[in-house]
Amino acid sequence: MTSKTKKSKSAGRFGARYGKTVRARLVAVEEKQRKKQKCPLCGRLGVKRLSKGIWKCKKCNKKFASGVYHLE
């Protein structure tokens, strides 16, 4: 009986396609972009990504542009 292999976090949706290195890079980028980040204006955690390069702080309610995947 074969055992199940562990899927690669969010890249598990691709199965065996595209290669391990590409999927590992994708996981790293997606983890960075989905976690709450520190607001450059008020300094508190609570900034979330709305779309490509558009960020919004839930604490001070400011919307601003920055890096595409994570704040720089």
Secondary structure, DSSP 4 states (H G I P E B T S, - for coil): -PPPPPP-GGGGGGTT-S-HHHHHHHHHHHHHHHS-EE-TTT--EEEEEEETTEEEETTT--EEE--SSS--
